[in-house]
Amino acid sequence: MTPTVSDTQELSGRVAIVTGAAQNIGRAIAETLAAAGAAVVVNAKRSRDAAAATVQAIEQAGGRAHAHLADVTDPHAVKGMVDSTLARYGRVDILVNNAAVREEAPFEELTFDAWRRILGIILDGAFLCAQACVGPMRQAGGGTIVNIGGLTAHTGARKRAHVVTAKAGIAGLTRALALDLAPHITVNCVSPGLIDTKRAGPTPAHHAEHKTLLGRMGQPADVAAAVRMLCSPRARYITGQTLHVNGGLFMG
């Protein structure tokens, strides 16, 4: 069966903000939503060149996007990003809270500053971005929030107490917002498993401890496909859920 325009451009006319979208999973999500027809705001904190490269890739593929540098832990910066989006596109329909940092440290060596920094980026950032987008989404007649969680929120992981706690908080925030924002705004969580991404440091120890049923690591595009599905008009009856994308490694 040949796909119709509605199948391939199901997000036409929609506007999406994707945080942490300069590389890896965030970039794949931005490119995938743009391929579905959405205009995409590519957020990054300071990776100007990488964010610009993501925008360029989207535009070369025929999509619409622009980069906006903003620290998601700064309420004023988040408001500025949303205001800029409204000025440029006139609406906000989709928010993907992907911004995260995945550091490792033994618990005894984990500083309080590091604890607060990670929770700030992952959890506070999701809170601030969601709160800033709810009003515009309601004005647009509804919307979709997708939070990017993590496998370790459900399994635990050594040397990641701060990250595990923040990602577990994301799962809880998803359920709470689904209740508060229904019926016009859906809120779901996509929880990636072992995803083959570019990392600045060594491969996390917990990656070596697990094997997927499908015999391979996931790709950023696998996560992006799940996000696209939850953002589509056909997913309007799905809210408050965590969708695991992990090749069968964890069955929640």
TORDREN-45415 format. One record per residue: z, y, x of N, C-alpha, C in turn. Coordinates in pm, whole numbers. Layout:
% residues N
[torse [Z Y X] [Z Y X] [Z Y X]]
...
END
This chain:
% residues 252
[torse [0 -119 84] [0 0 0] [0 124 88]]
[torse [-92 217 65] [-101 338 145] [4 438 101]]
[torse [82 493 194] [184 591 156] [122 714 92]]
[torse [186 770 -9] [141 893 -71] [208 1010 -2]]
[torse [162 1133 -34] [222 1252 26] [371 1258 -7]]
[torse [408 1218 -130] [549 1223 -168] [631 1124 -86]]
[torse [569 1014 -42] [640 917 40] [664 969 181]]
[torse [567 1040 236] [575 1080 376] [630 1221 395]]
[torse [631 1302 290] [680 1439 298] [785 1463 190]]
[torse [877 1368 177] [974 1374 68] [1073 1490 80]]
[torse [1081 1553 199] [1172 1664 219] [1098 1798 225]]
[torse [974 1800 181] [896 1924 181] [968 2032 101]]
[torse [977 2151 158] [1045 2261 93] [1193 2267 121]]
[torse [1247 2165 186] [1389 2163 218] [1414 2221 357]]
[torse [1537 2266 379] [1576 2324 508] [1698 2249 559]]
[torse [1691 2204 683] [1799 2122 741] [1855 2189 866]]
[torse [1985 2183 882] [2053 2222 1006] [2104 2094 1071]]
[torse [2067 2071 1196] [2113 1953 1270] [2189 2002 1392]]
[torse [2318 1973 1398] [2396 2018 1514] [2381 1917 1628]]
[torse [2394 1969 1750] [2378 1882 1867] [2242 1816 1870]]
[torse [2138 1895 1842] [2004 1837 1821] [1911 1851 1941]]
[torse [1965 1887 2056] [1877 1910 2171] [1829 1782 2237]]
[torse [1902 1671 2218] [1862 1548 2285] [1917 1426 2211]]
[torse [1872 1309 2256] [1923 1181 2209] [1918 1168 2056]]
[torse [2026 1124 1992] [2025 1099 1848] [1995 1227 1770]]
[torse [2055 1338 1811] [2031 1463 1740] [1886 1503 1741]]
[torse [1821 1489 1856] [1679 1523 1863] [1597 1431 1773]]
[torse [1626 1302 1775] [1553 1208 1691] [1570 1242 1543]]
[torse [1691 1283 1504] [1715 1321 1364] [1634 1445 1330]]
[torse [1637 1546 1416] [1561 1668 1390] [1412 1639 1375]]
[torse [1357 1559 1465] [1215 1527 1460] [1181 1446 1334]]
[torse [1270 1356 1296] [1244 1271 1180] [1250 1351 1050]]
[torse [1347 1440 1037] [1355 1523 917] [1236 1617 908]]
[torse [1192 1669 1023] [1074 1755 1023] [950 1676 983]]
[torse [940 1552 1029] [826 1468 991] [825 1440 841]]
[torse [943 1446 779] [952 1425 634] [927 1553 557]]
[torse [900 1663 629] [861 1787 563] [964 1897 566]]
[torse [1084 1872 617] [1188 1976 620] [1164 2075 733]]
[torse [1202 2200 710] [1213 2296 819] [1350 2272 884]]
[torse [1353 2264 1017] [1474 2219 1085] [1527 2324 1181]]
[torse [1657 2352 1169] [1727 2436 1266] [1786 2343 1371]]
[torse [1740 2356 1493] [1783 2273 1605] [1899 2343 1674]]
[torse [2019 2295 1649] [2137 2357 1708] [2175 2293 1840]]
[torse [2218 2375 1933] [2279 2329 2058] [2379 2434 2099]]
[torse [2474 2396 2183] [2573 2493 2229] [2517 2582 2338]]
[torse [2458 2519 2441] [2404 2599 2550] [2277 2540 2611]]
[torse [2229 2427 2561] [2111 2361 2619] [1983 2424 2566]]
[torse [1959 2548 2610] [1847 2625 2557] [1713 2555 2581]]
[torse [1691 2507 2703] [1562 2446 2735] [1541 2317 2657]]
[torse [1645 2236 2645] [1632 2110 2572] [1608 2136 2423]]
[torse [1677 2235 2367] [1657 2269 2227] [1515 2320 2205]]
[torse [1466 2402 2298] [1330 2452 2287] [1229 2339 2296]]
[torse [1257 2238 2379] [1168 2123 2391] [1162 2044 2260]]
[torse [1276 2033 2193] [1279 1965 2063] [1195 2041 1962]]
[torse [1211 2173 1958] [1131 2255 1867] [983 2241 1898]]
[torse [949 2243 2025] [809 2229 2064] [752 2096 2018]]
[torse [828 1988 2034] [781 1856 1991] [758 1854 1841]]
[torse [846 1916 1766] [832 1921 1620] [707 2000 1582]]
[torse [690 2114 1644] [575 2199 1610] [443 2134 1650]]
[torse [442 2065 1763] [320 1996 1805] [283 1884 1709]]
[torse [383 1830 1640] [357 1725 1541] [324 1782 1403]]
[torse [319 1916 1392] [283 1980 1267] [401 2023 1182]]
[torse [523 2015 1236] [641 2052 1160] [687 2193 1188]]
[torse [796 2230 1121] [854 2364 1136] [995 2351 1189]]
[torse [1028 2434 1288] [1163 2429 1345] [1187 2553 1428]]
[torse [1313 2585 1448] [1349 2685 1547] [1486 2648 1603]]
[torse [1512 2693 1725] [1638 2662 1793] [1741 2772 1767]]
[torse [1865 2732 1755] [1974 2830 1740] [2092 2781 1822]]
[torse [2126 2857 1925] [2241 2823 2008] [2368 2873 1942]]
[torse [2462 2783 1920] [2590 2820 1859] [2694 2714 1890]]
[torse [2814 2758 1919] [2927 2669 1941] [2986 2633 1804]]
[torse [2978 2505 1767] [3022 2466 1632] [3173 2475 1615]]
[torse [3248 2499 1722] [3392 2517 1709] [3431 2663 1685]]
[torse [3333 2752 1684] [3355 2895 1665] [3313 2934 1524]]
[torse [3408 2969 1437] [3373 3002 1298] [3269 3113 1287]]
[torse [3278 3214 1373] [3182 3325 1366] [3043 3280 1408]]
[torse [3036 3194 1509] [2907 3143 1554] [2843 3055 1447]]
[torse [2924 2975 1381] [2872 2889 1273] [2820 2973 1158]]
[torse [2896 3075 1118] [2850 3163 1011] [2720 3232 1051]]
[torse [2711 3275 1179] [2589 3338 1225] [2470 3245 1218]]
[torse [2491 3117 1249] [2383 3019 1242] [2335 3000 1098]]
[torse [2428 2990 1006] [2390 2972 866] [2323 3099 812]]
[torse [2378 3215 846] [2316 3341 802] [2175 3355 857]]
[torse [2155 3316 983] [2022 3321 1044] [1925 3227 973]]
[torse [1975 3111 937] [1891 3014 865] [1849 3070 730]]
[torse [1943 3130 658] [1911 3189 528] [1811 3304 542]]
[torse [1828 3385 647] [1736 3497 668] [1595 3448 698]]
[torse [1585 3337 771] [1455 3286 810] [1389 3204 701]]
[torse [1467 3116 636] [1408 3020 543] [1450 3039 397]]
[torse [1557 3116 376] [1598 3146 239] [1687 3044 172]]
[torse [1720 2937 241] [1801 2832 178] [1856 2736 283]]
[torse [1954 2657 244] [2002 2544 324] [2021 2427 229]]
[torse [1957 2315 259] [1964 2197 173] [2032 2079 240]]
[torse [2023 2071 372] [2070 1954 445] [2150 1999 566]]
[torse [2263 1935 587] [2341 1955 709] [2368 1820 771]]
[torse [2335 1805 899] [2368 1684 973] [2465 1723 1083]]
[torse [2589 1678 1070] [2693 1706 1170] [2687 1599 1278]]
[torse [2614 1630 1384] [2594 1534 1492] [2661 1576 1622]]
[torse [2696 1702 1638] [2751 1751 1765] [2873 1670 1807]]
[torse [2873 1624 1930] [2984 1540 1979] [2981 1534 2131]]
[torse [3096 1504 2188] [3109 1476 2330] [3185 1346 2342]]
[torse [3137 1255 2425] [3198 1122 2435] [3252 1100 2576]]
[torse [3367 1158 2602] [3430 1143 2732] [3518 1019 2733]]
[torse [3554 975 2853] [3644 861 2868] [3759 900 2961]]
[torse [3879 850 2928] [3997 869 3013] [4105 772 2968]]
[torse [4174 708 3062] [4289 626 3022] [4388 712 2944]]
[torse [4453 652 2845] [4539 732 2758] [4647 806 2836]]
[torse [4706 741 2939] [4813 806 3015] [4762 929 3090]]
[torse [4633 935 3116] [4576 1047 3191] [4506 1149 3100]]
[torse [4502 1120 2972] [4433 1209 2878] [4515 1336 2857]]
[torse [4460 1449 2891] [4533 1574 2875] [4524 1623 2731]]
[torse [4620 1703 2691] [4619 1758 2557] [4499 1851 2537]]
[torse [4460 1922 2643] [4343 2009 2633] [4217 1928 2604]]
[torse [4203 1813 2673] [4086 1728 2648] [4090 1671 2506]]
[torse [4209 1631 2463] [4227 1580 2326] [4181 1685 2224]]
[torse [4229 1806 2241] [4195 1912 2146] [4047 1949 2153]]
[torse [3989 1948 2274] [3849 1985 2289] [3759 1887 2214]]
[torse [3785 1758 2229] [3700 1657 2164] [3718 1662 2013]]
[torse [3842 1670 1965] [3863 1682 1821] [3801 1810 1768]]
[torse [3804 1916 1849] [3745 2042 1806] [3596 2031 1785]]
[torse [3527 1972 1881] [3381 1961 1870] [3341 1869 1755]]
[torse [3400 1750 1750] [3357 1651 1653] [3408 1680 1513]]
[torse [3537 1705 1501] [3599 1715 1369] [3604 1858 1317]]
[torse [3653 1950 1399] [3656 2090 1355] [3514 2141 1332]]
[torse [3422 2101 1420] [3283 2145 1405] [3223 2100 1273]]
[torse [3248 1976 1235] [3197 1925 1108] [3257 2002 991]]
[torse [3388 2029 998] [3455 2105 893] [3394 2244 879]]
[torse [3381 2316 991] [3331 2453 986] [3186 2459 936]]
[torse [3102 2369 984] [2962 2371 942] [2948 2334 795]]
[torse [3024 2235 751] [3016 2196 610] [3063 2311 521]]
[torse [3174 2373 557] [3226 2480 474] [3129 2598 467]]
[torse [3061 2627 579] [2965 2737 580] [2839 2707 500]]
[torse [2806 2580 485] [2680 2542 418] [2696 2514 269]]
[torse [2819 2492 223] [2839 2452 83] [2788 2559 -14]]
[torse [2822 2685 11] [2778 2793 -77] [2627 2800 -90]]
[torse [2553 2808 22] [2407 2810 14] [2349 2685 -52]]
[torse [2410 2567 -29] [2360 2447 -94] [2375 2456 -246]]
[torse [2488 2506 -290] [2508 2521 -435] [2407 2620 -492]]
[torse [2380 2728 -419] [2282 2825 -465] [2142 2765 -473]]
[torse [2116 2667 -385] [1986 2600 -385] [1976 2491 -491]]
[torse [2086 2467 -562] [2085 2365 -667] [2139 2231 -624]]
[torse [2187 2221 -502] [2243 2095 -451] [2210 2077 -305]]
[torse [2261 1971 -247] [2234 1949 -106] [2289 1817 -57]]
[torse [2274 1797 72] [2314 1672 136] [2382 1702 268]]
[torse [2497 1641 289] [2565 1646 418] [2570 1504 473]]
[torse [2526 1488 597] [2536 1359 665] [2617 1380 792]]
[torse [2728 1313 801] [2811 1318 920] [2780 1199 1009]]
[torse [2769 1222 1139] [2742 1112 1231] [2876 1062 1287]]
[torse [2911 941 1248] [3036 880 1292] [3015 799 1418]]
[torse [3084 687 1427] [3069 603 1546] [3134 468 1526]]
[torse [3077 368 1590] [3127 231 1580] [3274 221 1622]]
[torse [3311 296 1726] [3447 280 1778] [3554 331 1682]]
[torse [3515 411 1584] [3611 452 1482] [3660 334 1401]]
[torse [3582 225 1401] [3614 106 1322] [3661 -11 1409]]
[torse [3625 -9 1536] [3661 -120 1625] [3763 -80 1731]]
[torse [3776 51 1756] [3855 97 1869] [3776 85 1998]]
[torse [3825 145 2104] [3761 137 2235] [3860 182 2341]]
[torse [3855 118 2454] [3942 158 2565] [3899 295 2619]]
[torse [3997 371 2664] [3975 499 2730] [3909 603 2640]]
[torse [3919 585 2509] [3854 680 2418] [3944 716 2300]]
[torse [4071 731 2324] [4161 760 2213] [4119 887 2139]]
[torse [4076 989 2213] [4038 1116 2149] [3909 1102 2068]]
[torse [3811 1033 2124] [3683 1016 2055] [3700 927 1932]]
[torse [3771 815 1949] [3794 723 1838] [3866 794 1723]]
[torse [3967 872 1756] [4042 944 1654] [3954 1045 1582]]
[torse [3873 1118 1657] [3785 1218 1595] [3683 1152 1504]]
[torse [3623 1043 1550] [3522 976 1468] [3584 910 1344]]
[torse [3706 860 1357] [3776 808 1239] [3802 921 1140]]
[torse [3833 1038 1192] [3850 1155 1106] [3723 1192 1033]]
[torse [3609 1174 1099] [3480 1202 1035] [3460 1111 914]]
[torse [3497 984 927] [3484 892 814] [3573 936 698]]
[torse [3694 980 729] [3783 1029 625] [3734 1158 563]]
[torse [3685 1250 645] [3631 1376 595] [3513 1349 501]]
[torse [3432 1252 534] [3318 1218 449] [3363 1182 308]]
[torse [3463 1097 298] [3511 1055 166] [3574 1172 91]]
[torse [3651 1254 163] [3716 1367 98] [3613 1467 45]]
[torse [3512 1498 126] [3411 1594 83] [3326 1539 -31]]
[torse [3300 1408 -28] [3222 1349 -138] [3292 1374 -271]]
[torse [3425 1364 -272] [3502 1390 -393] [3500 1538 -429]]
[torse [3522 1624 -331] [3531 1768 -357] [3398 1831 -397]]
[torse [3288 1779 -345] [3159 1847 -362] [3069 1783 -467]]
[torse [3108 1670 -523] [3029 1608 -629] [3028 1701 -752]]
[torse [2923 1694 -834] [2814 1597 -830] [2687 1646 -760]]
[torse [2683 1774 -719] [2555 1829 -674] [2531 1818 -524]]
[torse [2637 1794 -446] [2622 1779 -301] [2671 1640 -264]]
[torse [2583 1561 -206] [2622 1428 -160] [2667 1435 -15]]
[torse [2765 1351 19] [2820 1350 155] [2833 1205 200]]
[torse [2768 1171 309] [2773 1035 362] [2788 1039 513]]
[torse [2819 924 570] [2837 910 714] [2745 800 765]]
[torse [2675 828 873] [2598 726 943] [2673 694 1072]]
[torse [2707 567 1090] [2788 525 1204] [2703 443 1301]]
[torse [2656 503 1410] [2573 429 1505] [2656 329 1585]]
[torse [2591 220 1624] [2652 124 1715] [2611 151 1858]]
[torse [2565 50 1927] [2522 66 2067] [2380 121 2068]]
[torse [2367 247 2100] [2238 315 2097] [2196 351 2239]]
[torse [2072 324 2270] [2017 348 2404] [1985 496 2419]]
[torse [2078 571 2475] [2060 715 2493] [2078 751 2640]]
[torse [2031 870 2675] [2049 920 2810] [2191 973 2824]]
[torse [2260 929 2928] [2399 968 2948] [2417 1027 3088]]
[torse [2504 1126 3092] [2529 1189 3222] [2613 1100 3312]]
[torse [2703 1022 3254] [2793 939 3331] [2758 792 3320]]
[torse [2848 705 3361] [2823 561 3354] [2822 511 3210]]
[torse [2762 394 3189] [2762 334 3057] [2904 301 3015]]
[torse [2944 338 2892] [3081 311 2848] [3116 163 2858]]
[torse [3242 136 2892] [3285 -2 2914] [3267 -87 2789]]
[torse [3290 -30 2670] [3283 -112 2550] [3141 -158 2518]]
[torse [3040 -93 2576] [2903 -139 2556] [2883 -278 2614]]
[torse [2943 -304 2728] [2926 -432 2795] [3005 -544 2727]]
[torse [3100 -506 2641] [3186 -606 2579] [3128 -663 2450]]
[torse [3018 -606 2401] [2966 -645 2271] [2818 -679 2279]]
[torse [2774 -766 2192] [2632 -799 2179] [2595 -795 2031]]
[torse [2479 -742 2001] [2436 -729 1862] [2371 -859 1815]]
[torse [2367 -877 1683] [2299 -994 1628] [2149 -988 1651]]
[torse [2095 -869 1663] [1951 -853 1680] [1908 -860 1825]]
[torse [2003 -875 1916] [1970 -899 2055] [1921 -780 2133]]
[torse [1946 -661 2084] [1902 -541 2157] [1992 -425 2120]]
[torse [1990 -322 2203] [2054 -196 2166] [1966 -123 2067]]
[torse [2028 -36 1989] [1950 46 1898] [1884 162 1969]]
[torse [1790 223 1900] [1723 342 1950] [1764 462 1864]]
[torse [1758 583 1918] [1789 701 1836] [1710 704 1706]]
[torse [1586 656 1709] [1504 655 1588] [1563 566 1479]]
[torse [1637 462 1517] [1701 376 1417] [1807 454 1339]]
[torse [1882 537 1408] [1983 620 1343] [1916 727 1258]]
[torse [1811 788 1314] [1741 894 1243] [1681 844 1112]]
[torse [1633 721 1110] [1575 665 988] [1679 654 878]]
[torse [1801 617 915] [1909 607 816] [1944 745 762]]
[torse [1948 845 849] [1977 981 805] [1868 1030 710]]
[torse [1743 1006 745] [1632 1048 659] [1645 986 520]]
[torse [1678 859 513] [1694 793 385] [1802 860 301]]
[torse [1917 892 363] [2027 953 288] [1995 1095 245]]
[torse [1902 1160 313] [1863 1297 277] [1753 1300 172]]
[torse [1691 1187 144] [1577 1184 54] [1620 1195 -92]]
[torse [1532 1242 -179] [1565 1251 -322] [1601 1116 -382]]
[torse [1556 1008 -321] [1582 875 -376] [1723 825 -345]]
[torse [1799 902 -267] [1935 861 -232] [2041 945 -304]]
[torse [2005 1006 -415] [2098 1097 -482] [2214 1024 -549]]
[torse [2207 892 -560] [2317 817 -620] [2407 756 -513]]
[torse [2389 798 -389] [2470 748 -278] [2556 863 -226]]
[torse [2687 847 -233] [2777 948 -177] [2910 884 -142]]
[torse [2976 940 -42] [3106 891 3] [3100 762 83]]
[torse [2981 728 133] [2963 598 199] [2947 614 350]]
[torse [2982 508 422] [2953 498 564] [2848 390 584]]
[torse [2734 429 638] [2623 337 663] [2624 301 811]]
[torse [2647 173 840] [2654 127 979] [2514 89 1029]]
[torse [2477 146 1143] [2348 117 1207] [2379 59 1343]]
[torse [2399 -74 1347] [2449 -134 1471] [2395 -274 1499]]
[torse [2286 -312 1434] [2226 -441 1463] [2314 -560 1428]]
[torse [2409 -540 1336] [2498 -649 1296] [2619 -667 1385]]
[torse [2638 -576 1479] [2753 -587 1569] [2885 -574 1494]]
[torse [2887 -486 1394] [3006 -467 1310] [2961 -469 1165]]
[torse [3029 -544 1081] [2994 -551 939] [3110 -493 860]]
[torse [3094 -368 815] [3201 -300 746] [3192 -315 595]]
END
